[in-house]
Amino acid sequence: MATDNVRTSSGLADEAEQTAQEALEAAQGYARESGRIAKDAIPSIRSNVEEDAKEIAKDAAVTGRAYARNAVNATGRKIRDFKGQVTHAKDSCLQYIAEEPVRASLTAAATGAVLMTLLLSLTRGSRSIK
């Protein structure tokens, strides 16, 4: 093979899904932390309820927005990185096909045969279980 660092499209898709999940979890964590900060601040503002509450609410909102912005920016960076990896994988595949057309065709045929065999065995296996 032309390069040892080629990833499958399903592997890249799994990585993108994991990246999105991590970004979502980060955003949820930031939101929980903002809520916790606001809850912790409530007892300390009892004396000057109106002024202090407004200021803390503004701070919590700013903090929440900053956390959300950071999560969105991180997600954007990861998506851009993923697109770069997909482009690199595509270019590597095209280069390999151009350099080794016969070997690439045989590899594709063998991969298709293996996948068909797996699918047929799975469908037969599910029928016998029922």
N, C-alpha and C positions, 0 to 999 in steps of 0.2 A: 504494500500500500504506500502511496506517496507520502503520507504524513501519519504519525501515530496519534495525533491529537484531534481526530475527527470524531464528532459526536453524532448520535442518531437524532432524527427529528423528534422522536418520542422522548428521548432523554432531554433534549432542549425544551420541549413542551412541558415536561415534568418540572424542569428547573424554573421555567417561567411561572408555572402554577405555584411552586414553592415560594418564589420571590413575591408574588402577589399576596400569598397567604401571610408571609412575614411582614409585609407592609401593612396589611389589614390588622394583624395582631399588634404591631407597633402603634398604629393610630388608636386602636381600642385601649391600649395601655396608657397612652398619653391622655386620652379622654378620662379614663379612670383616675389617673394621677391628678388631673385638674379638678375633678370632683372631690377627691380626697383632700386636696389643698383647700378647696372652698369650705368643706365640712369642718376641717381642723381650724379654720380661721373664724368660724362663727362665734365660739365662746369669747374670743378676745375682742370682739367688736360690740359686745352688749352695751358698754357704757356710752359710746358715741354711735349708736345704731345707724342713723341715716348716713352720716358722712363716711364713717369707716366702712360700712357695708357697700356703699357705692364704689369706693376706692378699691376694695378687695375684689368686688365683682368685676371691675374693669381689669384689674391685674389678672384675675383668673381667666377672663375672656382673652386677654392678650397672650397669656401663657398657653391656653388651649389652642389659639390660632397659630402660635409659633410651633407648637408640637405638631399640629396638623400639617402646617406648611413643610416642616422638616420631613414628615412621613411621606407627603406627596412628592417632595423633591427626591427623596431616597428611592421611591418607587419609580420615578421618571428616570433616574440614573440607572437603576437595575434593568428597566425596560430597554433603554438605549444600549446597555451592555449586551442584553439578550439579543437584540436585533443585530448587533455587530457579530455575535457568535453565530447566529443563523446565516448571516451573509458569508462569513468565513467558511462555515461548513458547506454551504452551497457552492462557493468558489472552489473549495477543495475537491468536492465531488465532480464538478465540471472539469477540473483540471485532470483528475484521475481518469475520467471517462475519455477525455481527449488523448491522454497519453497511453492508456491501456483499454481500447474499446472492446476487444475480445474478452479480456479478463473481466471487465466491468459487466459485460452482457452475461457471461457465465455465472458471475457472482449474483447478479440480479435473478437469474433463472433458478439458481440453487436456493437463494433466500425465499423466493416465491414458493418453491416446492416444499421447503421446510415449514413455512407458514401455513400452506394448504394442508399439509399432513397434521399439524397441530390443531387447526380448526376442525378438520374431519374427526380427529380423535376426541376432541372436546364435545362435539355434537353427538357422537356415538356414546360417549361416556355419560352425558346428561340424560340420554334416552334410557339407558340401562338402569340408572339410579331410580327413576320414577317407576 
